[in-house]
């Protein structure tokens, strides 16, 4: 007899009946009485664990396993790892799985889930690929769906190239994941088409169930619609995106991750406008459990936008606090520093902002390009053009780009520092001479350098550029004429020698019938127009 005068056999009957009916709360009460009567009943302990897990009492289940660890031994490795996983203790779950004496299929399934949560996508892909290859049961489609989610995450968060694993797109989940993978590759039009396919598959699939309402269907479609809106936003169709995002928010989906992402994307569209709406939406990004639903990059983006929103709403201290926290979490990421700098600029503290940028640039030279561009911009705002040029010239990856050369030459010209402008051209030409000799970019730069030097009366310095251009195209009469003109100042003999390459006067003369030109309609029209402008259309002076 168990405690309370009820026979153990009766209690087991109750456990069995309740278990079959899915009433795990009542089953738990019965099996607890059995355990109280016999604390070493391994079967009863197992049943208790099942009931606790089914009821979502994961902490209590772990306590039972820890209390009876010697008795249960390695028989409950899966249950322990699963409880740890559900409690978001993924590191502990990983250790539990890896310490198992045997890797069963269900442990491998859980292993894949844990690796996915830890964003170890490559390892996760290997686990699911192996499971699909070596399993034949009713869960094959689910495994393929999980594998497609891994491929999508690798494409979106690791910018990995798409790998054709032969996955079908027969369900809306598989189709949706395929669309996400395309988004990661920047194939937005194709992704949108795939999302539309997923929507249709979802509607058809759910419509087959007579118990499913239209509201249920719309709720299930929310994640697809939010992703459609994201693609539209990336395509610049912000009004359509905003409308779709707000439709998703109104549905109040139970998925806190979906709500957080949708709200965050609305905030990015609002920017510094409609801040009242953004302040309402940002609350949705703070829901409990969001951190376990989203990838690290998604959480990072949300935190960045919270900082920016604080700046836009003139919450300077909050902005500083959030951006400083972000910098501590991501010391090599330039964005937290740029947010702090933007806040300082709003407060007209440009010198302090430059100081902060310089500090980051010195500490993280590998991430300094964008930082230096911002620093140069701030120097220009303060009127320190030469300092801005110095900063720009220190950006190795940009210094030889045509756009950067053009900007530097323009700024040096503004400062009347022609020597520095010519030096910029010289370094650029040397770079292209070494890396892409004779390329279109190389010759275009040589041409610009020559024209610049001639413009500022530096004919002697333009000679080498003009010679290089003429050698590339000896039929270029314009360049030859410029070269002769330049040499005439420094070497008249050379100028005369080059003059021999000019075409004869007869060759250059225009073969024009003057009488025919005079009598043509075009000539008459032009002459009448000219006479009219000169005579009748002169503006009269006001008196």
Helices and strands as residue ranges (DSSP letters): H 8-21, H 24-37, H 42-54, H 58-67, H 69-72, G 73-76, H 77-86, H 90-98, H 105-117, H 121-134, H 140-157, H 172-184, H 188-207, H 214-234, H 238-251, H 256-270, H 275-281, G 282-286, G 290-292, H 296-312, H 316-329, H 334-346, H 350-363, G 365-367, H 369-381, H 385-393, H 402-414, H 418-435, H 440-455, H 459-472, H 477-490, H 492-499, H 505-508, H 514-519, H 521-535
